Amino acid sequence: MRMERLNYNQLYYFYVVATEGSIKSACEKLHLTQPTISGQLKTLEDDLGYQLFDRKYRKLELNKYGEEILSKAEKIFVLGEELLVSLPNKESKYRNEVRIGVLSSLPNSLIHDFTLNLWSDTSVSAHLVHGIMQDLIRQLNEDQIDLILSDAPYVQSKKYKSINIGGQKLVAVGREKFAYAKDGFPHSLTGLPYMSFNKGGQIQDEIDFFFKLNNIKPDLIGSVDDDTFIKVVALKGKCIAILPEPSVQSVLESGKLIKIGDLDEVVSNCWIITSALGSKRVPVKKLINSYLGSKRHVA
């Protein structure tokens, strides 16, 4: 039996199940029960006249019909969102939400760099939440956020896509009283008071590996997740700091801090982690493409 009119709710449920990889994950994202999703899928398949999934060992695998429907469904829902975005005067009443999860260990300079253009975009309402990776992945899975800003890719599941959006060079900085450490850098950092990022972040792991590789043993006075806090302590003359260069550019230009040396071997990378659904959203695609485009232009 061929259906006369497409049921877009059923098609969307299929789309979510196919992109999430299971009915269980789709239920969590859509906040619906498994019988509801299963029933809607069966009705869609009955109306179409063929199955969209092969049931293998209690798992769903897209068959050739399902893959064909999925490719068309993606276009339908992306076009639908583009239509809403393009409505005249829409920005006067509505803004498209972009919900960004930020790994707590990520330097503020990277966050500011990525989100800078969002605050002047009248079509977007941006919301940032900080957390640990486990909590952010859960929120991404439950469609509470659209993407995650991280200092490393997420490789524990193929369900998520990780995009490297570039990095920032790291530099060692301090007050003028540490100028003598320019001689013999980086080995001259041994014994100097130093404040680090907390353990577990990719950036600090890279810095620690750099220290180990060069047999450098600074005097660790403490650790935090906030690069702004580290910079303040360095400005007080209490320690030297190793930070992304953009985050200290203004204080270097003013002479409040001096550059002791460049860590050429270490780069502070930033990654975007998205779900299959999140990466298709028009505001999310626009944000990512705009940022990557500006980086290529600068390069």
N, C-alpha and C positions, 0 to 999 in steps of 0.2 A: 504494500500500500504506500503510495507516494503522498507525502504531506503537501497540503496546499499552501500552508504558511509556516515559515520557519519559527520555531520557538527559541528565542534568543536566550532565555534563561537556561534552558536545557543545553544549548550550545555553549554557554559560558561555563556551566558546571563541567561539561566535557573538557573545555579548554583548560580549566584549573586542574582537573585530575591529570590531564596529559602533561601539563608543564610541571606539576608537582611530583608526578611519578607514582602516586598512590591515592586511593580514596581516603585513607586515614589523614594524610597531609592536607588534602583538599577540604576535608571536614573541619580541620583546625583553622584553615585560612578563611573559609566561608562561614564558620560558626553554625554549621548544619550537622544533622545526624547522618550516620552512615546509610541507614535505610532510605533516607531522603535522596541522598546523592545517587545511590545505586538504582533507585526507582526511576529517577530522572534520566539517568544514562540509558536504562533499558527502554524507556519510552522513546528516547531519541533514536536509538538503534532500530526499534520497531518501526518508527515512522520513516526512517531512511531506507529500511529494507535490508540492512546488513550490519554485522557487528563491526565495532571500531577497535575493539581490543581482543587479543587472544588471552584467555585465562590459562596461565601455566603455573602450577604449583601454588595456587592462591595468590599469584601475582598477575598484574595487568601489564600487557605489552602491546603497544600500538601495532596494528597490522597495516597493510598498505592503504586500506580505506581510511583508517584512523589518521595516518600520517598526512594523507591528502586533505582530509577535513581540518586537521590542525593547522596546516599551512594557510588555509583560507580563513579559518577562524581568527588567527593572529592578525591578518590584514583587516578583517571586519572590526575588531575591537580597537586596534590602533587607529584606524580611520575614524571610528566613532569618537575617540578622545580628541583627535585632531579637529573634528567638526565642532565639538564643544569649545575647544580653545579658540577657534577662529571666529566664533560668533561676534558680531559687532557690539561694541560697548560692554562686552562681557566682564572686562576687568573692573568696571565701575561697581559691580555687585559681587563678583566672585573672583577668587584667586585660586590658582591651582596649587595644592599643597605639595611640597617636597619635604619628606621626612627623612632626616639624615642621622644615622647612628654614628657616633664618634668613639673610637677606641680611646680609653682614658690615657693611655701612654703616648698618644700621638701628640707631637709638639704643636703648640697653638699657631705657630707660623704657618704650618701646612694647612691647618683648618681655615685660618684667615685667607690664605692664598686661594683655596678652593672655593670658598663661599663668598668672596668679595663682591662679585657681580650680582649675587642673589638679592642683596639688600636694596639694589636700585631697580630691580625688575618688578614693575607694577603688576605683572600677570601672575606672580608667584608669591606664595606665603611659605617661608622656610621655617622648619622646626628642627632644632638640634638636640639630641640626647646623648649623654656620655655613659659609658659602661664598659664592662669586660666583654670579651668576644663571645663567650657562651650565652650571655643574656642578649646581646645584640643579634646573634644568629637566631635565637628564639623569636625575637621581635620581628626579624626579617621574615621568618617562616610563617608567622601569624599575620603578616601584612600590616604590622604596626609601624614599620619604617620601610622606606623604599631602597635605601642603600646604606652601606657601611663604609666609613673612611677608616683605613687601617694602615699600619706600617708594615704589613706582610700579607701575602695572598692567603686565602682560606682553601686548603687542599684536602680537608677531611671528607668532603663530599663533592661529587661532580654536579650536584644539584645547583650549586652556586657558581657564578662567573666572577673571576677576579681580573681586574684591569689595572695594569701599571700606568699611573698617570704622571710618572716622572719623580725626580728627587731633588734634594737640595744638598749642597756641599756643607760639610761640618767643619767648624773652625774652633780653635781653642782661644779663649779670650780672658782678659783679666784687667785689673787696674794697672796703672803705670808702674807701681812698685814691683810688678812681676815681669817687667820688660826684660830683665836679665835672662829669662827663660827662653827668649828667642834664640839665644846661642845654644847649640846642641839640641834643638827641638827635633824629634819629640821626646827624646830620652830625658831632657831637662825637666819633664813633668813629674818625674819620680820624686816623691817626698813633698810635693806641693799640695796644699789643701784643695780638695776637689769635691764638688757636689754633683751627683749623678741622677739620672732617671732611675725609677724603680726597676728592679729586676723583672724579667719576663717580657719586656718590650723588645721588638726587633732592633731598634736603634741602639739601645744600651748593650744588647748582645753583640752588636757589631763593634761598638766602642771597646767593650771588654776583650773581644777577640784581638782587636788592634793592640790593646795594652799587652796582652799575653804574648802576641807575636813579636813585639818589640821589647819585651821584658821591662815594661813600664809599671811602676807601682806608686801611684799618687796616694796621698793621705785622704781617704774618703771621710768626709765630715758628715755626710747624710745623703738621703735620696728622696726624691719626690716625683710626681707625675707631671708637674706643671713647669714648662720651660720658662714661663714668665717669672715664677718664684726663684728659679735658679739664677736668672739674669739679675734679679733684685739683690740676691745675696752676693753675687759677683760685683755688682755696682757698689756695695758696701765695703768691698775690699776684703771680704772674708774668705774668698776662694777663687780659683780659676774655674772656668766652665767650658764645656764642649757643647756647642749648640748649632742648629742650622744657621747658615750665614744670613739669610733674610731676616731672621728674628733679632739679630744684633746689629744690623746695618746702620740704623739711625744712631745708636750709641757709639758705634765706631766712628761714624762721620763727625759726631759732636766731640769726640775725644774723651768721652767719659770712660770708655773701655778701649783697650788696644788689642790688636790681633797678635797673638803669640805665635800662631802657626796654623797651617791648613792640614786637615786630615784627608789628604788626597785619596787615600785608599778606602775611605768610608763615605757612603752617600746615604742620606736620610730619604728613603723611598716612601711614596704614598700609593696606596692601592684602593680602588673602589671594588666593593663586593656587592653584587646584586643577585636577586633571584630571577628566574625566567620571566615571571610576571613583572617584577619591578623594572627590569631593563627595557621593557616594551612601553612603559608609560611615557607619554610625550614630554612632560616637564623634566623627567629624569634623563631621557635621551638628549634633550636640548642642553641640559646642564653639563653632561659629560662631553658632548661634542663641542660645546662652546669652550670649555676649559682646555680640552686637548687641542682645539684650534688655536687658542691664544698661546699655548706653549710652543706649537710649531711655528707660529708667527715670530715669537721672540727668538727662537732658535735660528 
